Amino acid sequence: YPIASSTLNTVVQRALETLAIVAKVLWAQFLSGPYGQSDATGIRVVTPGKKHVHHGQMFVFGWGKLVVFRYQPDKEGATFKQMLVGFKGSLVLDASSTHNEALDVDGVFWGGCNAHGLRKFEDATEADPELGPEGARWIAAMFDQERAAQEQGLSGEALLAWRQAHIAPIAREFKKWLAIVHPH
C-alpha cells in the first residue's frame, strides 16, 4: 500500500516515543541492580548527507535476564562513566581502556572477564605450545565449574557458596601458576 512519508514518519516517531519509556524503565532497573555485566562493540553509522561513516559504540549491559543496549557516539571512558551514574555494585568488564574511568566511581567494583584471558592463552599456543594450553586449561576448569553451578540452577547465596568451594581453589592455584610462569 502506498503510504505517505509524512504518515510513516509520524508512526515511527510515535513508536520511538513509546519505546523510549520502556528503555528508561529497563535502564533504571539495571542501575538499581547489585551487579551487572557490560561489553561493547563498534558500530558504523551512516549519516544522511555526509560522505564519511561515523564509528559509534553499542554498549550492552545486563544482569540476570535483563539486557539493555545503549548506543553512544564514542567509546571514551568519560562517556562510559557517565552512563554508570547511579549504579552501585559489581560490574564484570573486559580490560578495555574505555572501562578504566568507571573504576574511579565510588561504589562500583570491577570484576574481570575471563573469556578474554582464555583467548589470550589460546592465541599464545603458537608461540608457546606448552604454556598456552596449560593456561587455557586453568580458565576452562573455572568455566566448567561455573557451568555445573548453572546446570544445578544455583543463584544468590548458594551460587556464592559454590564458587567459593569449587572455583576459588582453582583461582588460587592458577594465581600461583601465573607467578611461576610469568617470567617465561
Protein Blocks (a to p, Z undefined) as FASTA:
>chain_A
ZZdfklmmmmmmmmmmmmmmmmmmmmmmmmmpmbdcddddddddddehiabdcddddddd
dehjbccddddfbfcfklmmmmmgoiacdddddfbfklmmmmmpghiacdddfklmmmmm
mmmmmmmmmlmmmmmmmmmmmmmmmmmmmmnopahjllmmmmmmmmmmmmmmmmmmmmmm
mmZZ
